[in-house]
Amino acid sequence: MSYYTLKELKLLGLAQFGEDVCISKKVSIYNPERISIGNHVRIDDFCVLSAGEGGIEIGDYIHIAVFCSLIGAAKIEVASFANLSSRVSIYSSNDDYTGEYMSNPTVPVRFTNVTSSEVVIKKHVIIGSGAVVLPGVVLEDGVVIGALSLVKETCTAFGTYVGTPARRIGERKRNLITLENQFLQGVNNSIDQVE
């Protein structure tokens, strides 16, 4: 099988995980005790989840496509119904590029000036292939990030952002909120019928 079984998921040592969690056996997971995963989550091949002190929190109904990476010391939060397309990189830590300090994790900390800041990806966010999200960014509800964009600043709700650096070019429709409510009502009705 290409995904971990329930028994194997328990052995990974995750802080917690919900129902219907599909994690490829080709995913690299570092500090699993700092990673929480909700229900109905799929994480595809060759992703890297490297949780620092702040941890990684992944909500419900989330897809993280191939070759994505979530890395850094500060917290990374991905809220329900978000979608990370292939090769998305999310960083909650960043080296100092000024030349005043050295960089990379093989150098002792006293010679570097790494900064870290929480990254929050809220509900219904879509991040296009190859996009990069830097530390301190909040992607408000319903934000769309175009492929190959560089996100350096917070993006406001239901905006469409593209470019390097990403800039707002349009609005996203909000019908998905109605669809979410209908979907969740259907899920709850199904559960009630089973009981």
KOLRO-309914 format. One record per residue (C-alpha): residue in one letter; x, y, z. Coordinates in nm, 2 decimals. Example, Ala and Ser with C-alpha at 12.3 -4.5 7.8 and 13.67 -1.06 7.14 Angstrom:
BEGIN
<node code="A" u="1.23" v="-0.45" w="0.78"/>
<node code="S" u="1.37" v="-0.11" w="0.71"/>
***
This chain:
BEGIN
<node code="M" u="0.00" v="0.00" w="0.00"/>
<node code="S" u="0.12" v="0.35" w="-0.07"/>
<node code="Y" u="-0.04" v="0.51" w="0.24"/>
<node code="Y" u="0.02" v="0.43" w="0.60"/>
<node code="T" u="-0.23" v="0.20" w="0.76"/>
<node code="L" u="-0.41" v="0.30" w="1.08"/>
<node code="K" u="-0.17" v="0.09" w="1.28"/>
<node code="E" u="0.13" v="0.24" w="1.11"/>
<node code="L" u="0.00" v="0.60" w="1.16"/>
<node code="K" u="-0.02" v="0.53" w="1.53"/>
<node code="L" u="0.35" v="0.42" w="1.53"/>
<node code="L" u="0.46" v="0.75" w="1.36"/>
<node code="G" u="0.42" v="0.93" w="1.69"/>
<node code="L" u="0.21" v="1.22" w="1.57"/>
<node code="A" u="0.07" v="1.45" w="1.84"/>
<node code="Q" u="-0.28" v="1.35" w="1.71"/>
<node code="F" u="-0.46" v="1.26" w="1.39"/>
<node code="G" u="-0.82" v="1.21" w="1.30"/>
<node code="E" u="-1.03" v="0.98" w="1.08"/>
<node code="D" u="-0.96" v="0.91" w="0.71"/>
<node code="V" u="-0.60" v="1.03" w="0.72"/>
<node code="C" u="-0.40" v="0.92" w="0.41"/>
<node code="I" u="-0.03" v="0.99" w="0.44"/>
<node code="S" u="0.20" v="0.85" w="0.17"/>
<node code="K" u="0.48" v="0.63" w="0.29"/>
<node code="K" u="0.71" v="0.85" w="0.09"/>
<node code="V" u="0.64" v="1.16" w="0.31"/>
<node code="S" u="0.93" v="1.27" w="0.53"/>
<node code="I" u="0.81" v="1.37" w="0.88"/>
<node code="Y" u="1.04" v="1.54" w="1.14"/>
<node code="N" u="0.94" v="1.59" w="1.50"/>
<node code="P" u="0.60" v="1.41" w="1.46"/>
<node code="E" u="0.52" v="1.47" w="1.82"/>
<node code="R" u="0.47" v="1.84" w="1.72"/>
<node code="I" u="0.23" v="1.76" w="1.43"/>
<node code="S" u="-0.15" v="1.75" w="1.46"/>
<node code="I" u="-0.37" v="1.63" w="1.17"/>
<node code="G" u="-0.75" v="1.65" w="1.15"/>
<node code="N" u="-1.00" v="1.44" w="0.97"/>
<node code="H" u="-1.01" v="1.36" w="0.60"/>
<node code="V" u="-0.66" v="1.47" w="0.51"/>
<node code="R" u="-0.44" v="1.35" w="0.23"/>
<node code="I" u="-0.07" v="1.41" w="0.21"/>
<node code="D" u="0.10" v="1.29" w="-0.11"/>
<node code="D" u="0.44" v="1.16" w="-0.21"/>
<node code="F" u="0.77" v="1.34" w="-0.14"/>
<node code="C" u="0.62" v="1.60" w="0.10"/>
<node code="V" u="0.83" v="1.72" w="0.39"/>
<node code="L" u="0.67" v="1.81" w="0.73"/>
<node code="S" u="0.94" v="1.94" w="0.95"/>
<node code="A" u="0.79" v="2.08" w="1.27"/>
<node code="G" u="0.98" v="2.32" w="1.49"/>
<node code="E" u="0.90" v="2.43" w="1.84"/>
<node code="G" u="0.57" v="2.59" w="1.72"/>
<node code="G" u="0.45" v="2.27" w="1.56"/>
<node code="I" u="0.23" v="2.21" w="1.26"/>
<node code="E" u="-0.15" v="2.20" w="1.28"/>
<node code="I" u="-0.35" v="2.06" w="0.99"/>
<node code="G" u="-0.73" v="2.09" w="0.99"/>
<node code="D" u="-1.00" v="1.89" w="0.82"/>
<node code="Y" u="-1.06" v="1.81" w="0.46"/>
<node code="I" u="-0.72" v="1.92" w="0.34"/>
<node code="H" u="-0.51" v="1.80" w="0.05"/>
<node code="I" u="-0.13" v="1.85" w="0.04"/>
<node code="A" u="0.00" v="1.76" w="-0.30"/>
<node code="V" u="0.33" v="1.61" w="-0.41"/>
<node code="F" u="0.66" v="1.77" w="-0.32"/>
<node code="C" u="0.51" v="2.03" w="-0.08"/>
<node code="S" u="0.72" v="2.13" w="0.22"/>
<node code="L" u="0.61" v="2.28" w="0.56"/>
<node code="I" u="0.93" v="2.38" w="0.74"/>
<node code="G" u="1.03" v="2.61" w="1.03"/>
<node code="A" u="1.06" v="2.67" w="1.40"/>
<node code="A" u="0.75" v="2.88" w="1.44"/>
<node code="K" u="0.39" v="2.74" w="1.41"/>
<node code="I" u="0.24" v="2.65" w="1.08"/>
<node code="E" u="-0.14" v="2.63" w="1.08"/>
<node code="V" u="-0.34" v="2.50" w="0.78"/>
<node code="A" u="-0.72" v="2.54" w="0.84"/>
<node code="S" u="-1.00" v="2.32" w="0.71"/>
<node code="F" u="-1.07" v="2.29" w="0.34"/>
<node code="A" u="-0.73" v="2.44" w="0.23"/>
<node code="N" u="-0.55" v="2.30" w="-0.07"/>
<node code="L" u="-0.17" v="2.31" w="-0.13"/>
<node code="S" u="-0.09" v="2.23" w="-0.49"/>
<node code="S" u="0.23" v="2.05" w="-0.59"/>
<node code="R" u="0.56" v="2.20" w="-0.49"/>
<node code="V" u="0.42" v="2.46" w="-0.25"/>
<node code="S" u="0.68" v="2.56" w="0.01"/>
<node code="I" u="0.57" v="2.72" w="0.34"/>
<node code="Y" u="0.84" v="2.85" w="0.57"/>
<node code="S" u="0.80" v="2.98" w="0.93"/>
<node code="S" u="1.18" v="3.04" w="0.96"/>
<node code="N" u="1.42" v="3.24" w="0.74"/>
<node code="D" u="1.79" v="3.30" w="0.72"/>
<node code="D" u="1.95" v="3.64" w="0.73"/>
<node code="Y" u="2.06" v="3.73" w="0.37"/>
<node code="T" u="2.24" v="4.06" w="0.45"/>
<node code="G" u="2.59" v="3.90" w="0.48"/>
<node code="E" u="2.61" v="4.02" w="0.84"/>
<node code="Y" u="2.56" v="3.65" w="0.95"/>
<node code="M" u="2.63" v="3.30" w="0.82"/>
<node code="S" u="2.35" v="3.07" w="0.71"/>
<node code="N" u="2.24" v="2.71" w="0.70"/>
<node code="P" u="2.18" v="2.46" w="0.98"/>
<node code="T" u="2.53" v="2.32" w="0.98"/>
<node code="V" u="2.66" v="2.64" w="1.12"/>
<node code="P" u="2.64" v="2.70" w="1.50"/>
<node code="V" u="2.34" v="2.93" w="1.60"/>
<node code="R" u="2.57" v="3.20" w="1.74"/>
<node code="F" u="2.69" v="3.27" w="1.38"/>
<node code="T" u="2.34" v="3.29" w="1.22"/>
<node code="N" u="2.05" v="3.52" w="1.26"/>
<node code="V" u="1.75" v="3.30" w="1.17"/>
<node code="T" u="1.41" v="3.47" w="1.23"/>
<node code="S" u="1.09" v="3.28" w="1.28"/>
<node code="S" u="0.73" v="3.38" w="1.27"/>
<node code="E" u="0.40" v="3.19" w="1.26"/>
<node code="V" u="0.23" v="3.12" w="0.93"/>
<node code="V" u="-0.15" v="3.09" w="0.92"/>
<node code="I" u="-0.34" v="2.95" w="0.62"/>
<node code="K" u="-0.71" v="2.99" w="0.69"/>
<node code="K" u="-1.02" v="2.81" w="0.55"/>
<node code="H" u="-1.07" v="2.75" w="0.18"/>
<node code="V" u="-0.73" v="2.88" w="0.08"/>
<node code="I" u="-0.59" v="2.75" w="-0.25"/>
<node code="I" u="-0.21" v="2.78" w="-0.30"/>
<node code="G" u="-0.10" v="2.72" w="-0.66"/>
<node code="S" u="0.19" v="2.50" w="-0.77"/>
<node code="G" u="0.53" v="2.62" w="-0.69"/>
<node code="A" u="0.42" v="2.91" w="-0.47"/>
<node code="V" u="0.64" v="3.01" w="-0.17"/>
<node code="V" u="0.49" v="3.14" w="0.15"/>
<node code="L" u="0.74" v="3.32" w="0.39"/>
<node code="P" u="0.74" v="3.36" w="0.77"/>
<node code="G" u="0.48" v="3.58" w="0.93"/>
<node code="V" u="0.22" v="3.55" w="0.65"/>
<node code="V" u="-0.15" v="3.51" w="0.71"/>
<node code="L" u="-0.36" v="3.39" w="0.42"/>
<node code="E" u="-0.71" v="3.49" w="0.52"/>
<node code="D" u="-1.02" v="3.29" w="0.44"/>
<node code="G" u="-1.08" v="3.21" w="0.08"/>
<node code="V" u="-0.75" v="3.35" w="-0.05"/>
<node code="V" u="-0.62" v="3.22" w="-0.38"/>
<node code="I" u="-0.24" v="3.23" w="-0.45"/>
<node code="G" u="-0.14" v="3.18" w="-0.82"/>
<node code="A" u="0.12" v="2.93" w="-0.93"/>
<node code="L" u="0.49" v="3.03" w="-0.88"/>
<node code="S" u="0.40" v="3.33" w="-0.66"/>
<node code="L" u="0.61" v="3.46" w="-0.37"/>
<node code="V" u="0.40" v="3.55" w="-0.07"/>
<node code="K" u="0.58" v="3.79" w="0.16"/>
<node code="E" u="0.28" v="3.97" w="0.33"/>
<node code="T" u="-0.06" v="3.89" w="0.47"/>
<node code="C" u="-0.33" v="3.84" w="0.21"/>
<node code="T" u="-0.69" v="3.96" w="0.28"/>
<node code="A" u="-1.00" v="3.74" w="0.26"/>
<node code="F" u="-1.12" v="3.61" w="-0.07"/>
<node code="G" u="-0.86" v="3.79" w="-0.28"/>
<node code="T" u="-0.67" v="3.64" w="-0.57"/>
<node code="Y" u="-0.30" v="3.71" w="-0.55"/>
<node code="V" u="-0.03" v="3.64" w="-0.81"/>
<node code="G" u="0.33" v="3.74" w="-0.89"/>
<node code="T" u="0.67" v="3.79" w="-0.72"/>
<node code="P" u="0.60" v="3.94" w="-0.48"/>
<node code="A" u="0.23" v="3.84" w="-0.48"/>
<node code="R" u="-0.02" v="4.12" w="-0.53"/>
<node code="R" u="-0.39" v="4.13" w="-0.53"/>
<node code="I" u="-0.55" v="4.12" w="-0.88"/>
<node code="G" u="-0.91" v="4.02" w="-0.81"/>
<node code="E" u="-1.18" v="3.88" w="-0.60"/>
<node code="R" u="-1.29" v="3.52" w="-0.54"/>
<node code="K" u="-1.66" v="3.43" w="-0.51"/>
<node code="R" u="-1.79" v="3.34" w="-0.17"/>
<node code="N" u="-2.04" v="3.07" w="-0.28"/>
<node code="L" u="-1.81" v="2.81" w="-0.14"/>
<node code="I" u="-1.92" v="2.91" w="0.21"/>
<node code="T" u="-2.28" v="2.80" w="0.12"/>
<node code="L" u="-2.14" v="2.48" w="-0.03"/>
<node code="E" u="-1.94" v="2.41" w="0.29"/>
<node code="N" u="-2.25" v="2.44" w="0.50"/>
<node code="Q" u="-2.45" v="2.21" w="0.27"/>
<node code="F" u="-2.16" v="1.96" w="0.26"/>
<node code="L" u="-2.12" v="1.96" w="0.64"/>
<node code="Q" u="-2.50" v="1.93" w="0.69"/>
<node code="G" u="-2.50" v="1.63" w="0.46"/>
<node code="V" u="-2.21" v="1.47" w="0.65"/>
<node code="N" u="-2.39" v="1.53" w="0.98"/>
<node code="N" u="-2.71" v="1.38" w="0.85"/>
<node code="S" u="-2.52" v="1.07" w="0.73"/>
<node code="I" u="-2.37" v="1.03" w="1.08"/>
<node code="D" u="-2.72" v="1.07" w="1.24"/>
<node code="Q" u="-2.86" v="0.80" w="1.01"/>
<node code="V" u="-2.59" v="0.56" w="1.10"/>
<node code="E" u="-2.65" v="0.60" w="1.47"/>
***
